């Protein structure tokens, strides 16, 4: 089962992904600075409030980061599947 991290406040996305079989964990923006934040996730979904919200330029992880701005939960799922 794929484990997806979804930014807190994206309840429709969380509900949708859980209903189609993903394990979903909510995260708070304060957690993103944790050294081990990306460990154990197959993808991360966030709102795009900050283009470098996850500090992805500095990471060596191969975890897809999905910017959910303007996307439906179904589109987000398609993007996750495409990148994994």
N, C-alpha and C positions, 0 to 999 in steps of 0.2 A: 504494500500500500504506500503510495506516494505521500510524503509529509510536506505540507505547504505552510509557510508562515505568511499570515495576512495581517496587515496593519489594523490595529484596533479602530473600530468605527466603520469598518466595511462589512457590516452584518449581512447584507444581501449576498455578497461574494462568499462569505464564510458558509452561510446556509446552503448556497448552491453547490459549492465544492464538496461539502460534507454529504449532500444528497446524492452526488454522483460517485461517491466512494473514496474521496480523499480524506486523509487525516489532516486536520487543520488546527494550527495553533495561532492565537492572536499574539501580536507583539505591540509593545508601546515604543514610540520613537526613542525613549530613553534607553531602551535595551540595545539598540543598534550599535552602540559603542563598545559593548561587551566583546572581549577578545574571541570568545567561542560562540558568538551569536549565530553564525551561519552553519555551525556543526549540526548535522542531523536533518537539515531541510533539503528538499529536492528543488524548491523554487520559493521565491519571496515576492509577495504582491504588496505594493504600497501606492499611495495616492499621488506621488510625484510632486509633492509640495516643495521639494528641493531636488534639483536634478542629480545631485551627488549625495542623496540622503543616506545611502548605505556605505559611502566611502569606497565604492567599487574600484576606483582607480588604484587603490592601494592594496587590493586583496588578490590572492592567488586562487581563490575558490572558483569552481566552475558551476556555481549556482545561478540559474537564470533569475534575473530581477525584472519583474513585470510592472510597468507603470500603468496603473488602472485608470488614469484620467480618461474620461470619455468612453470607456469600454463597459459593455454589459458583462455580467457574470459569465455568460456563455462564451463571449469573445475572449475573456481572460482565460477560461479553461482551454480554448483552442490555442492560445498563445503558449500556455504552459506545455501542452502536448507537443506543439511544434518545436519548442526549445529543448525538450528533454529527450 
